[in-house]
Amino acid sequence: MERKTYTALGFLLLATVLYFNWISSGSDGRFRIRIPIPWLQPKMGFVGRNGTHFVEVEDGTPVYVNGWNSYWLISSKLEEVSEMFRRGRAMGMTVCRTWAFSDGGANGLQISPGRFNERLFQALDFVIYDARRNNIRLILCLVNNLNAFGGKAQYVRWAQAAGANVTSTDSFFSHSTIKQYYKDYVEKILSRKNSYSGVRYKDEPAIFAWELMNEPRCALNSSAPLLQAWIAEMASHIKSLDKKHMVTVGLEGFYGHGRTERLGANPGEWASSLGSDFIQNSADENIDFASVHAYPDSWIPRASFEEKVKYLSNWVDYHVNDSEHVLKKPVLFAEVGFHSEGKKNGSYDRDIILKLVYDKLYESAKKGEAGAGALIWQLMIEKTQAYKDEFSLVASQHPSTYKLILQQSCRLRKLFRRKGKTKSNFWPCTDA
């Protein structure tokens, strides 16, 4: 009798969960079931850092990254998010970088300080939930330096509306009111319980790392100390709330004026006057790994293609070497962007650029050095063209690039797969 009672209660509990979590996506006409019970989610471990390497926290296995950017996930339909993850997984990619912010306005995630759009929060919930279902981890960026999706300028406007005497966007890094807005937002994000999985973000292994800001820059180079102090304060704040995840800055990788011996690696004199410095900004004790971006087409637009290739080769070498010998941390090339058009000797320019980066990082991985991987900017699917830019790519429409991506995924995996380790159902490499 007692057993029957427990069985009946179990079915009643399941029915209740299904009833309250049966939802329609609204856009594709299909129904989805939410069962926000943490222990029912796919098994996945955390990734951390050991010296100059990413490792699986559970067993110390080295982790090298081949991944991509899709900043637009939070703004897209659920089926588009799922399709992008499915395609990334099919190319063996394991990390996706995306925005975990949209600041200002009724359609923003953060409508105003302390006010949030639950619909958009649930969209972010789904991004994280579905990434885990596809065995993909996310780098979640917390604010934009640029004005797109609000950015630091929106924080300054909020402070002005509250009566703060601020004029420059550099105030974002120093004014107490604005810094508190950011801290409050971080706390809201980290403590959020996912409506699809029931897992709080700070406990979610599908989150690879938190990124403080996308491409932090200062309006005035004299504000560089403010940026450095902000990085230290905010990285420490995140670590005080979340001991499980890594933190990175989100830098482009430019060297500051004080690095006279490295200024030749910058794409121009302008790059050293933006208040950022790759080494100083990345050296903070609470920053787990360095980040670098690479856009030779944008940064040196008048250079010949051969000059761009030479520049990029030098750019990668400098940052891998500095990460290995100076910072003693992994370095991730978190945005590698290239124009989609152009051909040289039968090969697309983008493939030559991408292969150069891939080859250098693969060689670094073989030597056990700090070059930890690369993320393409950016991958799309056909239905998300509203978010395209000059560097966007639907990989399936470019077979040579698709092949390069898959090859990099497979050779990195083969380099570090462990004997006897069970083959993953997600893995596309036939001999992995």
N, C-alpha and C positions, 0 to 999 in steps of 0.2 A: 504493500500500500504506500509506504514511504517513498519507494523508488518511483512509483507512478506519479506521485505528487511532484517530485523533483523534475521528472521528465515534462510534466504538464507546465510547470513553472518555467522551464527552459524554453519550451515552445512559445509560451506567452511572452517571455522577454524578447525572444527573437522577433516575434510578430510586432511587438511594440517598437523595436528598433527599426524594422523595415518600414512600418507605417509612418514614423516621424521623419525618416530619411529618404523616402522614395521621392525622387525629384525628376522633373523634366528639364533638360538643358535648354529647351525653348527654341534653339536655333536649328537643330537637326531632327527634331521630332522624336528622338529616341529617349527612352527613360533610363536613368541611372540610379543605382542604389548606393546610398552612403551607409557604411557601417563604421562609425567613428570609434573603433575599438583598437587601441594601439597594438595589442599582441596578435591581431589578425593581419597586420601589414607584412609585406614581403621582408624577409630577413636581409639586413644590410648592416655593415659595420661602419664605424667612423674612420675617416682618414686624418692623419696628423702629420707632424714633422719630426724627423730624427736627423739633426744636423742639416746637411744640404739636400736631403731627400724627403719626398712625401712617402708615407708608409701607411699600411693598414694597421690601425691601432691594435687590433686583436692579436696579430701574429708577426708584425714587423715586416711584412712583405713590401718591397719597394713598389711605388706607384708612379708611373709616368703618364702624362695626360695627353690625349688627343681629343680635342673638343671644338666647340663652336659658340658663337654668340647668336642669340635671338632675343633682342631687347624687348620685343613686342608681345611676349607671351601673356602678360597680365591683361593686355588690352584686347586679346583675341577670343574667338569662340572656343569652347572646350574641345570640339572635334579637331580644330586646327592645332591646338596645343598637342593633342594626342598624336596627330599625324606627324608633327615636327619631331617629337620624341621618337616615334617609330622609325622615321628615316635616319635620324642620328644614330640610333641603336644599330640599324642595318649597316651603317658604315663603321661600326666598331667604336664609335665615339662614346666617351664616358662622362664628360663634364660639359655642362652648358652654362654660360654666363647670361644673366638676365636682370631686368630692373625689378627691385622690390620697393619701388616708390612711384608715386604720381601725385605731385604736390599742388594743391590749389584748385578751386572750382568745384562745382557740384559733382562732376564726374571724376574727380581725383580720388586716390586712395585716402590721402590726408586732405580733407576739405579745408581745414584750418587747424591750427595747433590744438590737439586734443580731440578733434572731431574727425570721424572716419566713415568711409563709405563701405558698409558691410557687403554690398554686392561685389565690389572690387576686391575686398579682402577675401571673399569666398573664391574669387577667380585666382588669387594668389595661392590660396589653399589647394586648389585643384592642380595648379602648376607643380607644386611640391609633391603632392600625392601621386600625380601621374608620372613624374620623373622617377620616383621610387619604383613604381610598377614596371618601368622600363629599364631599371638598373642604371639610371643616370643620376649623377650628383650635380648640384647647382651652386654656382657662385652668385650670391645675391647682393647686388649693389644697393646701397641705402640712400643715396642722394646724388644729384647731378651737379657738376660744376657748370654745365651749360644750361641755357634757359629752357630747353626741351623738357617737358613733363615737370615744369616748375623750377627745379634747380635751386641753387643757393640764393638766387635773386628773389625767389618767392619767399624764402625765410626772412630776407631783409625787408620785404614789403610787409610781411606780417608784423615784424617788430616795429616798423614805422607806424603802422596802423594802431599799435598798442601804445604809441607815444614815445618810443625809443628814439634818441637822437643819433641816427645812423644814416649815412649817405652812400658810402662805398660798399660794393659787394664783399670786399675784404673783411668787412665787419662780421661776416658769417663766421670767421675763424676766431674772433676775439670777444664779441659782445656777449655778456652773460645771459641776456634774454634769449638770444638766438641759439647759443650753445645749449641752453636748457630745452628749447624746442626740439633740437636734434636728439638730445639724450632721452627725452620723453618718447619720441618716435621710436628710437632704438628699443626702449623698454617695452613698448607696445608690440613691436614686431617679435622680439625674442620670447615674450610671454604668451603670444597668440596660440590658442589651441586649434589645430586644424579641424575644420568642420567635416572633412572627408575621412580623416584617419584617427582623430582624437589625440594626435601627438603634438605636443607643444614644439614650436619651431626650435627652441634651444635644445631640445632632445631629439631632433630629427636627423638621422644619419644621411639622408639624401641631400642635406645641405653640406656642401664641400667647404665653404668659407663665407664669411661676411666681408664685403668690400666697403670701406668707409665712404668713398666718393668716386664717381667716374671722372677721371682726368683732372684732379685738383690743380688749379692754377691761381695765381694772385694777379689782381689788376696792376699792382705796383710791386716791383722786385723787393722793395724795402719791407714788404709784408711777409717775407720769407720766414722770419722767426715766429710770426703768428701762425702760419700754416704748420710749422714743425711742432709748436706747442699744442695745437689742435689735434694733430695726429696722435701725439703721446697721450693726451687727455682722453680722447674718444676710444682709442684702442684699449686703454686701461679700463675704461668704463664698460666696454663690451665684455672684456675678460672677467670683470667682477660679477657679471650676470650670467656668463656662459663659459664654462670651463671645457666644453666638449668640442667646440669648433675653432678653426683657424681664422685669423684676421689678416687681411692685406689692405694696402692703401688704395690702389686703383690708379697708380702713376702711369704716365706715358714713358717715363724713363730718361727724361732730359737731365743733363748734368748742370749744376749751378755754377755761378761765377767763380766760386772758390776752388773748383776742380780744373785748374788750368791745364793739367796734363791730359785731361779727358775731353776738353771742349771740342777738339777736332772730331769727336764721335757724334756730336750733335748735328742735326740737319742744317743749322744756320745759327748766326749770332743771336737771333731772336729767342732761341730755345733756352738760353741761359738766363733770360730776363723775366721768367714767369713765376719766380718765387719757389719753384720746386727743385729738389736735388735728389737724384736717384739714390745715392748712397746714404745721405743723412736721413732722408724720409723713411727709408726702408730699414734703417739700423735699430729703430726703437725696439726695446725688448719684447713688447707685446705684438709686434708685427711678425707673423710667422713666415711669410714668404714675400719676395719682391715681385712686382708686376711691371711689365713693359708693353708698350704698344709699338706698332710698326706700320707706317703709312708713307712709303717712299714717293708714291704718286702725288700725294698731297703736300708733303713736307718739302720736297725738292722738285716741284712740277716742271721746271725748265731744264732739268738734267736729262741727258740721254738715258736710254734704257740701260746701257752698259754701266753708266755712272750710278744709276739707282741700285743695280745689283751689287756693285762694289760697296756702295754706302751701306746697304742692308747687311752684307756679310760682315762688315766692320762693326756695325751696330749690335748684331747678335753676339759676336766674339767679346766685345767689351763687357756686355752685361752678364754673360755667362761667367767670364773670368772674375769680374768684381763680386758676383754672388758667391762664387766658389772660394775665393781667397780673401776678400775683404768682409763681406756680410756674413759669409758662412751660412747661407740660407738658400733654399730652392728659389729659382726664378721662373715665373710663368709668363710667356709671351701671350698676354690675355686678349689682345686684339691684333690680328695680322690682316691688314686690309690691302686690296689690290683692285685695280680697275678690271672689269670683266672682259674688256675688248683688247685687241692688239695681239699680233702674232710675230714671232721671231724665229726664222729658220724652221718653220713648220710647227713650232710649239707656241702655245698661248703664253703671253707674258705672265699671266696669273699663275700658270703652272710652274714656270721657271722661278718666280718669286717664292711660291709656296714650297717647292722642292728644296730650295736653298735653306729655308728655315727648318723644314722637316729634317733634312740631312744633318744639319749642324746639331740639332737637338738629339737626334738619334745617336750621333757620335758621342755627344756628351753623356747620354744615358749608358752607352756601352762602357764608358770609362768610369761610370759611377759618379759623375760630376753633377753640378747644380742645375744644369738646363733641364727643367722639369716638364716641359711640354708647351703646346701652343693651341690657341683658340682662334679659329677663323672668324673674321668679321665680314659679313654675317650671312647666315643661312636662312633661307625662306622656304615657303611652299607656294604653290601657284595662287592660292586664295588670300595670301597676306601681302600682296603687292602694294597696298596702301602704306606700308611701313618700309618700303624699299629705299635705298640710297645708291650712290654711285658704286658702292662696293658690294652690293647684295648679290646673292647667288642662289639659284635653285639647282642644287648639285646634280640632280638627275638629268638636267638639261645640258650638262657639260661632262660627258663621259670621261674625258682625260683627267679632269679635276676630281671627279668622283673616285676614279681609280687610285689617284695619289693619296686621297684621304684614307681610303680603305687599306692601302698598303702600309701607311704609317701606323694605323691602328694595329694592324696585324703584327708588324715587326716589333713594335714596342711590347705587345702582349707576349710574343714568343720569347723575347729577351728575358722576361722576368716571370714567366709562368713556372709554377712549382711542379715538380714530378709528383704524379699521383693526384693532382688537384682535379676535381670533377669539372668536366667541361660544362660551361654555362649554356643554358638554352638560348641566351640572348646573343651568343657570340657568332659572328658571321664568317670567321676564318675556318676553312674546312680542315686545316691541319693543326688548329690550336689545341 
